[in-house]
Amino acid sequence: MSTLFDGLQDVSSPAIGLGAMNLSHGYGRPVPEPEALRALESAFDMGYRHFDTATLYGATSQ
């Protein structure tokens, strides 16, 4: 019988990633969406491949 994580055995991810909570209401006023997207795109361009996100951070568009 397989477990939930069996499919992840061949997946690798960097141990250090970019936390996205700072783009949400988590630390006060949310960052405007265009700025948040620019930050994420810049991080990707710099080589980030691990983005730490959570549903509780809220939607980026309305």
PyMOL commands that set and color helices and strands:
alter all, ss='L'
color gray80, all
select helices_A, chain A and resi 6-8+21-23+25-27+33-46+55-57
alter helices_A, ss='H'
color red, helices_A
select strands_A, chain A and resi 18-19+51-52
alter strands_A, ss='S'
color yellow, strands_A
deselect
rebuild
show_as cartoon
